[in-house]
């Protein structure tokens, strides 16, 4: 049975700035409150995760992650409201594109 797969990402000046992998990274930070734990989940190093976050923030011009220094209750990270909004809009775009691709695929291959 034939199935269609597609990928969607956002670029600025021909450089990738956001896609599914970076979405999963941010969602992991939201879920765990930790960049390190989120990086493990998406199978990248902490350093690479931090690099992705910094480049996304710089290119998009919005703060995505708030880091909290350790202390009595430990450190951690949280997503900003702007990050949550961006992820939501990206997810809606991704869903809409997938619906269009699925329909087009069916119209061409399931004649």
Secondary structure, DSSP 4 states (H G I P E B T S, - for coil): --------EEEETTEEEEEHHHHHHHHHHHHHS-HHHHHHHTT--HHHHHHHHHHHHHHHTS--EEEE--STT--EEEE-HHHHHHHHHHHHHHHHHHHHHHHHHHHHH--
